[in-house]
Amino acid sequence: MSPAPDTTVAPGASPAETDADLEAAPPRRPASRLSATLALVRRYPLAALAALVLAAIALGAIFAPFMGTTDPTALAPARRLAGASAENWLGTDHLGRDIWSRLVFGARVSVVVGLAVAVLAIVVGLVIGLFTGFIRWLDPIVMRVMDGLMAIPGILLAIALVSVSGASITTVIIAIVVPEVPRVVRLVRAVVLSVREEPYVEAAISVGTPLVKILWRHVLPNCVPPLIVQATYVAASAMLTEAILSFLGAGTPPTVPSWGNMVAEARLLFQIAPWNLLYPGIALAITILAVNILGDALRDRLDPKLAKRVGQR
């Protein structure tokens, strides 16, 4: 005897619907990327605004020569401390240099330093933290070195390195990376210590999987979300540190237009021409604030517990 046909009615369907009708119905399309992006924008409006601000700053730094700028180092003593005009959109400084041009070209220094320090600190700290957290005998040795580096204030360590090697953008990047590496190492080590006790990691060790393969396939994916968040804070800290070093005369050379140099040169003329100090200070504050807001949103998004709380609001 042939089996009886299946007469089960699908949930929500009328008894008159046949199996052929159900099979002919088009499948539900998954949500498009655009709708998912709009949903994220609605959930994190400040982060979306911060991302737009950072994108505008990055594009301005890349296309600085095409944004109505002039040579940021060109001197014009006859127009020194001039106010805003059609020729000088934001006025001039005490040497007659165009503030708008120096502001836009100065964004290049902050963007390059922030990105370079974030990438180098994350890569170096990730490698050290992976092996330190997984190899038990290496843990106390490396962590005491990291504790020693963290005991030294980052600004003082950066000033010492710059004064020994000379002022340049490369030296500033290296000087800022060194104090940031221990923080990344401690973060990665904490993740590795919790992951290495998981059953799938212990199973991989028991079957003789090579150490590098275990770290790459099982441990590293768990470190990526917190490292993405940490990279935003490292970038913001690097921009601020570079501005402080330039303000103190231990950062980029005075001939290089940067926001820290602009603030340092304008501090003595604040009562006469306050715009010389306000424009670079506001630009630096907005950039760092945007990076921090984006980092907070990424933390909420990548942390499952925080994402669940945000979704329940």
N, C-alpha and C positions, 0 to 999 in steps of 0.2 A: 504493500500500500504506500502511496506517496504521502509525504508529510503534509499536514494541514497548513494552509497559508497563514502567515502572521497577520493577525488583525489588530495588533496593538496600536492604539491611537497615540500619536505624538503629543506631548504636553502642549496645550494651547491650540490644538488643531481640532476641527470639527470632525465628527465621525464620517462625513461624506468624503473627506480627503482620502485619496488612495495613496499607496506606496509610490506609484508612478508620479503623482503630483508632487510628493515630497522630494523625490529624486530630481525632478525637473526644476525645482526652485533654485535660484542662483545662490551661491554661498555668500555669507556675509563678508564684506570687505573689511580688512583691518583698518584701524584709524590711520590716516595719512600722516606723513611727517609734518606737514604744515599744521594740521590740527593738534598734533602732539606738542609742537613748538608753541602754538598759541596757548595751549593749556599750561605749559611751563611759564609763559610770560604772565598769564593771569595769576598763577600761584606765587611767582617771585617777580613782582613788578620792579622793585628796586634793583634786583640783580640784572634784569633786562636793561634798565636805564644805565646801570654801571657798565655793562658790557658795551653798550652803544658809545658811552663816553670814552672807554678805553680804545675802542675801535677807531673813533675819531682822532684820538691823540696819536695812535700808532700810524694812521694814514697821514696825519699832518707831519709826523716826523719823517715818514718815507718820502712824501712829496713836498718837502719844505721849500725847495727852490722854485716851485710852481704856485706858491700861495701868496704872491704879492710881496715877497721878501727881497731884501738886498743882502750884500755881504755883511754878516753879523759882526765882523771885526773892522769894518771901514770906519775911519775916524772922520768926524765933521765938527771941529771945535766951534764953528760959527753957529751951529744949531744945537749946542749942548743945553740940556735940561728944557727942551722945548716941549710944549704940550701936544696933545693929539691933533693931527691935521690930516689932510688928504695924502700928503707925502709920507708922513710917519703916523701910522694908525694909532699907536699907543704912546706916542711921544719918543723922546730920546733920553739917553743917560748923560752923565757928566762929561763924557768924551764925544758926545754927538752921535753915538751909535744907535741904530734903530732898535727900539725895545721889542717890537713885534717880531722882527727877524731873529733877534737873540732868543726870544721866548720859544719860537717854533723850532729853531735849530737846537735849542737847549733840551727840547723834548727827546731828541735823538740820544743824548747822553743818558737820560733817565731810563728810556725804554731799553737801550742796549745793556746798561748795567743791571737793570731789574731782571731781564730775561736771562742774561748770561749767568748771573749769580744764582738764580733759581735752578737753571739746568745743571750747572756744575755742582752746586751743593746737593741737589737731589741725587745725581748720578754717583758722586763720591760717597755720600752718606748711605745710599742704598747698598752699594757693594760692601762697604765696611759693616753696616748693620746686619746684612744677611749672614755673613760668615761669623760675625761676633755672636749673634743670637743663636746660631745653630751649633757652633763648635764650643763645647762647654769650657774647655781649658783656655780658649782664647778670650772668653768673655771678660774675666776680671782684669786681664792685662790691658785690653783695648779700652775698656770703660774707665779705668783709672786715668788713662791719657786723655780721654774725652772730658772727664771731670776736671782735670787740670786746665784744659783749654777753656772750659766754661767758667772757671773761677776768675779768669782774666776778663775785664770789661771789653766788649767787642770794639768799642770806639778806640780805646787805648791800644789794643792789639793792632787795629787797622792803621792807626797813626804811626805806630812803631814800624810796621812793614812798609808803609809809604815813605817814611823818612829814610829808611835804609835803601830802598830800591829806586827812589825818585818818583815824582808825580807824573802819572800817565793813566789813561783809562784802563789799560791792562793791569797795571799795578793796583789800581783801586778795586778792580773786580776780584783779583786774587786776595787782596787784603780783607774784603768783605766776605768772601767764600769761607775763609779759614774759621772765623767764629760761628758761621752758620752750620758747618758740617756736624759738629757734636749734637746739635738739636735734632738734625735729621737722623743721625745714628741712633739716638735714644728712642726716637719714634719707631724706626724700623725694628730695632731690637725688641721692643715691647710686643710688636705684632708677631715676630718670629717666635718668641718665647711661648706665646699662646698657641700658635699654629703647629709647632713641632710636636705637641702632645696629642694632636688629632689622630684618630685611628688610621686614616688613609696615609698619613705621613709615616706612622710607625709601620704600616704594612709595606710601604715602599722601601723603607730601610731594611725590613726583614728579608725581602727578596733580593737584596744586594743592588738596588738602584744607585747609580753614581750620585755623589753629593751635588754636583753642579746641576744634574737633571732634576733632582728633588727640589732644589732651590728655584729652578726656572719654571717647572711645571706646577708645583704644589704650593710653594711659599710665596713666590713673587706676586701672583695674582691677588693675594690677600693684602699685599702692601700697597697696591696701586691707588685705591680710593683715598686713604689717608695722606698719601704722598701728593696727590693732586691738590688737596686742600692746603697742605703744608707749603707747596710751591707758591701759592698766591701770597701767603704771609711772608715767605722769604723774599719774594719780589718786592713787596711793599717795604719791608725792612731795609732791603738793599737800596732802594731809591732814597729813602730817608737818610740812611747812613752816608750815601754818596753826597747828598746835599750838605750834611753836617761836616764831612771832611772838606768839601770845597769851601764851605763857610769859614772853616778854621785855617784854610790855606794849605791843607795837607791832602787835597783831592786832585781833581783835574787841574791842569795848568791854567793860569789866568787867561791865556789866549784862546782857550776852548770855551765857547759859550755854553754855560750850564746854569740851571736854576740856582744852585748853591752859590756859584760865583756871582750871579746877578744880585742875590740877596746880600752877600758880603760886601760888594761894592756900593750898594745903595743904603746901607744901614746908617752911614754918617750923614747922608743927605735926606733923611726921611722928612724932616720938617720943611725942607725947601721943595723937594719933588717926591712926595710919598708914593706916586705911581711906580717909581722905579723898584720899590720893594714889594708893593702890593701885588702886582701882576705875577711875578714868579712865585711868590708865596701862595697865592690862590691857586695857581696851576699845580704846584706841588701837592697842596692839600687835597684838591679835587681828585688828582690821580691816585694818591694813596688811599683816600676814602673809597673810591670806586673799586680798587683792587681788594680792599678788605670786605666790602659788601659782597663782591662776587665770591670771595672765599667763604663767607658765611653761608651763602646760598648753596655753594657746592657741598659744604659740610652737611647741611640739612638734607640735600638731595642724595648724597652718597651713603650717609649713615642710615641704615634701615630703621632704627628706633626713632630717630628724629624725623625721618620722612613720614613714618606712620603717624607721629603726633601732628605734623603739619597737615597731613591729608585729612585728619579728623576735625580740623578747625572749621 
